[in-house]
């Protein structure tokens, strides 16, 4: 690598959003710490006081700390390539350069600020993110209401403590005192005792800092879901799903109504996604004709770049993974999906003996399994199953993004299949399956009663396979096993040290997450 190439790469790295965000955040911390730890009796400080009055120096110190806090807040916006964060950062760094001179002749910090300013200007091309249209109303509401709230609070506080002020103080004086006080400028109110000046100065300044911070949070935050899927979008999405001759097992979950959808110009491909904490997270493969995927993926990535979001995908297939990799995204193998071939599945043989014995034991305990389409359920049956599913849920939060539908019993999902396990007429377990094309099902929900006899889940799976043969199903997708190959290789004698370490980490995490249990549940079939 020649010297010019090295310098170019170094320059690109230094002006990247991540590095600039780090520099701005560190600069903000230095501002705050520098004000707190400033040596007040130093020779340099005495020289400063010969040039500027103590009031000016004090105001500059307070302003430096405030600017430092603002810079810390801006670092997140810079990381997400927000344009407004870049403009504010430039303004704050310019203020920092001047304030460091006024508050203490800190020329070293001013020079460092100029270097950061130069890097910001050089890297301006990266900061293209504009506010999401869905956020503009809330931003303008915050910009208007936050200062009004601060002015009201300060005016009320001054009014209820009127005895500390001169008798001729008017309401207008108190309003002006609050407004100018929020930006660190003394106002027209005259206080009876001198020490009240300092107390009210800092009180109004704290209100101003709170107002500024609130506005910054509104400007820089990314909108989070849920963003409702409109009925007309859902209808179009359902019409696009069958256009893929190799429809994926997760495609139906794209109809989740807390995810948005982007449809290609051809109206024959779409991508389902949701914005979460500055990440535009797509779930599963693009939908529709594979030949049209590239167009809609490019449009989705362009939207993410326009609004300063990070594009990411959860649980895509190999073909889609290549498509995303070609567009600069990094692809990681997360795990494997357990798929039952209905025609070949059998409980016969030595390998299936544990499952066969478990199912037979459950039958002796009185477990009976039935399967039916959701459209054939009565309202009473839907209510009963929903109640049981909520009772048996592990924790209050329903998890799932790319592999859960989260709307059992909705009339739009009539082709879904419910599998029920009963003992003495009482439901003790259930599976809820969504359509996978015309001849498959994909698991949405699996629940069982804590008091259910052993083998309930195995009985429901084998019962579903039997029902599937009678209803011309070809394949059934069960749970997704995270990092299945590590579990498999880690158990083997002579596994390499790296695999052993990874296996032990996953086994530790399995105490809190269903990793090992999902792997073992899948491998049985």
N, C-alpha and C positions, 0 to 999 in steps of 0.2 A: 504494500500500500504506500503510495507516494505521499509527500507532505501535504499537498493541496487537497487530496482526497480525504486525508485524516482530518484536516481542519474543517472541511465541509461537513463531515459526519459529526464532528464535535459541535459545530455550530447548530446543526439540525437538532442534535440532542439537547443542547442548552436552551433552545427556543421551543422545545416541545411543551405541550400543555401540562404534562405531569411535572416536569422539572420546574417550569415557571410557577405552577401552583405551590410546589414545595418551597421555592425561594420566597414567594410572597408570604406564605404561612410562617416561615422562619423569621422573615423580616418583621412581621407583625409581633411575634413573640419577643424579638430583640427590642422593639419599640417599648413594649409594656415593661419588660424587665429593666431596660435602661432607665426609665423614668423612676421606677421604684428604688433602684440601687444607685441612683446618681449621687456622687460625692459632693455635697452642698458646700463644703468649706475648701474646696480645692482651688489652686491658683487659677486654673482655667475658668472656674465659675466666678471668681472675683473679677476677672477680665470681662466676662460677659456682663456682669452687673455694672461695670463702668460704661458700657455701651447702651444697654437696655435697662429699663426700670424693672424692679422686682415683680411688679404686676404683669408686665409683658412676658417675662421669663416664666412666671408661674402659669400663665395662660398657655404659653407654648408647650410647657411640660404636660399639662392636662390634655391639650390637643394632640400631642404626640401619642399619648396612651390611647386616646380615642381612635386615632388613625390606625394604631396597631391592632386594636380589636376589630376594626373594619377590615383590615388586611387579612386577618385570620379568617374572618367570615367569607371573604372573597376567594380564598384559596380553593374552596370546594367548587365554586362557579367556574374558576379557571380550569380546574381539572375536567369539567364537563364541557369546556370550550364555549362558554357563554359569552356572547359579544358584549353584553352589558357589564359583565364582570371584568372584561378586559378594559373597557373605558373607565370604569370606576377605579381599577387598579392603577392605571396610568395616572389618574388625578391624585390618588392617595400617595403614590410614590413621589410625585412632584411636591406635594405638601410635606412629605417626610423629609425630603432633601432640604427644604427651607427651614422646617421646624427644628431639625437637628442643629442647625447653625444658631438659631435664635435661643434655644433652650440651654445651650452649653458649648458652643463652638465645637461640636462633635463632627469635625470635617471628615474623619475616617468613615463614619456611618453615612454621611452625605455622599461621599464618593461611591460607597457600596450601593447606595440607592440609585445613583446615576448609572452604574453598571446594570443593575436590574432593570432600570427604565429602558436602557438601550436594548436589552434582551427582549423586553416586552414589545417594543416597537418592531424589532426584527421578526418576532414571531406572530405578528398581528394576523397573518393569513390563516392561522389555525383556528381563530376564534370567530366562528361563523354562526354559532348557535343563537337562534332568536327565541323569544318566549312562545310557548305553545299557545295557539289561539284559545284552547280550553282554559288557559291560565290568565288571560288578559283581563277578564272581568275581576277576578280576585286580586290581581296585582293593582289595578286602578282603585279598587275598593280600599285596599290596604294603604296605598299612597295617600288617599284622601282622608280616610278615617283615623289612621294612626297619629298624624300630627294634631288633628282635632281633639282626639282623646288626650294627647299629652298636654295641649293648651288648656283643656277643660280641667284636667287633674291639677295642674299647677295653679290655675286661677282659684279653684275651690280651696286648695290648701292655703293659699295666701289669704283668702277671704275668711276662713274659719280661724286664722291666727292674726286677725287684724290688729289685735292689741300690741303686737310687736312692731307695728309700723306707725309712721307719722299720721296724725289725725286727718290731714287733708288728702290722704291717698284715695284715689278713685278706682272704680272697677276697670276703667281703661288702663290705668297705670299697672294694675295687677296683670291684665292680659298681656300688655307690652313686656312687662317684667318676665313673664313666663316664656314668651316667644323668643326674646333675645337671650334669655338665660339658658334655653335649651341648646344654644350654639356657643355658650361660654362667654357671653358679653353681659356686663352689669347693666341692669335696667333702671327705670326712673323711680322705683320704690325706695323710700328712705326708711331705714330700720332704726328703731330707738336705741338699740345697743349695738356696738360695733361687731361683736362676735356673731350676731345674727346674719350679717352680710355674707360671711364665709359659709355658714350653714345653708342658707338659701341658694347661694351660688352653686354649691355642690349638689344640692337637691334638684335644682332645675337642670343641671348638667346630666345627672343620672336619668332624669325623665327624657332628655334629648337623646342620650345613648340608647335607651330602650326603644324610642321611636325609630331611630336610624336602623337599629338591629332588626326590628320588626319589618321594616320596608325592605332591607337587604334579603332577609329570609324569603319574603314574597317574590322578590325579583329573581332570586337564584335557585329556588327550589324547582324540582321537576315534578310535573303532575303525576300522581299515582292513581291507580285504578281504584275501584272499578269504573270503567267507561262503558256504559251499557251498549250492547249490540242492538241496534235498531231492528224492528221487525222486518223491514224491507231488506236490510243487510243480511239478516238470518235466512230469509227466503232465497236470496241470491246465492248465499253460501251453500245452502242445501242443494241448489241446482248445479253448482260447480262440483260438488263432491263426486258424483258418479262419472265425471269426465275423465278421471284417471283410471285406466284399465287395471292398474296395479294399486288400487286404493289401499292406503296404509291402515294399520290397526288403530292408530291414534287420531285419524282424520276426523272422526265424528266429534271428538272432544273440542274441535275448533268452534263448535256451535255454543260453547260456554258464553254466557251473556255478560261476563265481566271482562271479556277480551274484545278488542277492536278488530276490524278486518280491513285489509287493503286489497282491492280487486284490480287486476291488471286491465290495461286499456282494451285488450281483446275480450274481456269478460269471460275468459275461460281458465283463469288461474287466480289464486288469491293466497294471502298469507295472514294468519291469525296471530295477534300479538297483544301485549299489554305493557304499558310503561310503569316500571317499578323502580323508584329511587334513582332516576336518571338513566335507567337501562330499558331499552326497547326490547322486551323479551318475547321472542316468537316461540310458539309451542308446536313441536312436531315438524313434519315436512310441509312445504308449500302444498296447496290444494289444487286440484284440477289437472289439466294436461301437463305432463312433465316438460314438453317442449316449450311451454309458456312460462315455466317457473322463473327463468332468468330475468324476464322483464319485470315481474312483480317483486322479485328479490332486490333488483337494482333500485326500484322505486322505494321500497321499504328502507334500504340503507341510505338513500338520498334524503328521505324524510328524517331519519335519525341524525344524520350529519347537519341538516338544516336547523334542528332544534337542540343540538348539543347533547344527544342521547348516545349511549353506547349500545350498538346492536349486538344481540346475543340470541342463541337458540338453545332450547332445552329439548332433548330427546328426538333428534332427527335420525333418519335412516342413512344408509351408506351413500345412495345416489344424491340425496340432498346435501349430505356432508361434503361431497366433492364440489358441489355447486357453491356452497358457502366458503370452502377453502380457496376456490379460485378467485374469490372476491376479498381475499386477505384475512379471513377469519381463521382462528386456530381451532382445530378439531380435536377433541379428547374423547377417548373411548370410556363411556361411563358405566356400561353394564350390558346385560342381555335380557331379552324378553323371552318368557316361557310360552311356547305355542304348542298346542295339542293338535296333531293331525287326527281328525275324527275317524277317518277310515281305518287308520292303522292302530289306533289306541285299543289296548286290551289289558285286562287285569290278569291274564294268564301268564305263566312263566315265573322263573325264580326271581328276576329283577323286580317284578311288581308284587312279590309275595307280601312285603310289609303293608302296602296300600290295600291289597286284597284282604288281608287279615283284619285291618282296621275297619274297612267297610263292612265286613261280615259281623264284626263285633258291634258296630253301631246298629246294624239291623236287629241283632238280638236285644239291643237296648230300646228298640221300638222306634228308631229314626226312620221317617218316611219322607221322601223327596218328591216334589212336584215342580214343573216348569210351565210357564205360560207367558204370552206376550203382555206388555204393559197395557195395551189397548183393551185387553180382556179383563182387566182388574176392575172391580167395583170401587166406588168412592170409599166404602167402609174398609175394604182390603187395603187400599192405598194408605189410609189414615193409620191402620194398624201396623203396617210394615214401617211407615215413617216413624211412628212412636218407638217401635222396637229398635230401629236403626239408631235413633238419637240416644236411647238408653244405653246401648252397647258401645257407643263411640268412646274411644280412649282419649279423653281430654275434650275441652270445650271448642277447640279450633278444628275446622274441617280443612285438611291439607290436600293439596293436589292442584296442579296447574296444567300439565300436558296429558295427564292420565286419569282425570276425574271430571265428572260432569257436574255434580253438585246440585241436581234438581230432580230428585226422584219423584215420579208421579206426574210430571208435566205432560199435558195432552199432546204436545208436539213430538214426544218421544214414544209414540205408540208401538214402534217396532223393537223397542228394548225388551229384554227377556228377564223375568224375575224367577229365581230359583229359591224355593223355600224348603227348609228342613223342619219337620214337626215331630214332636213326641207327645203322644196322648192329645193330639189336636192343637197343641200350643207351639207357636213358632220359636225355634231355638237357634236358627241360623238362616242367613240369606246371602245370595249373590245377586248382583244387578249387572247385567251385561248390555252394552250398547252395540248397535249394528256395525259390522266390519264388512262393508260392501254388501253384496247380495247373499253370500254364503259363509259369513263368518260372524263371530261375536268377540267383543273385547271387554275385559273386566273393568267395571266402574266402581263397584262397591262390594266389599266382603265384610260381613259382620256375623258374630256368633254370641250367644248368651254365655256369660261366665259359668253358668250352671249346666251348660250343654254337655252331653256325654261325649266321650272321645270318639273321633272319627266323623264328626258332623261335616267339616269342610271337605274331607275326602269323599264323603257320600254325596255332597252336593255337586262336586266336580264330575264324578262318574255318572251321576244321574243326568247332568247336563249333557254329557257326551252321548248317552243313550238317547236322550230327547233330540239331540242334534242329528243323529243318524236318521231318525224318522222324519226330520224336517229339512233334510238335504243340506246340512251344514258341512263345510270342508275343514274349517280350522277355528280354534278357540284360543284367544290370547289371554293368558293369566297375568300374574304379577311380573313386575320388572325387578330383576336382581342386580343391585348395584355392585360393580366390580366382581362379577361371578368368578372370573378366571383366577383372581387372587385368592378367594375362598377355596377354590378347587385345588390350586397348586400349593397353597399354604398348608393344607392338610396332609400333603404327600410326604413320605419319608425322603429326606435328602433335598428338600426345597432350599434354594439359594438364600443367603442372608437377607437380601433386599426384600424378597417375597415374604420371608418370615416376619420381618419388621412390619411390612404393610399388613400382613394377616393379623398380627397382634394388635395393631392400631384399629383395624376394622372390628375385631372382636371386642375391644374396649368400647368403641362407639356403639356396638350392638347392645350394650347395656341400656342405652338411651334411645336408640333408633332401631327400627326393625330391619336390620341388614342381614344378619346371619339367619334369622328366622325366615325371611323371604327367600333366601338362597335355598335353604333346606326344604321349604314348602314347594318350590318350583322343581327341584331336582328329583323329587319323588315321581313325577309324571314323565 
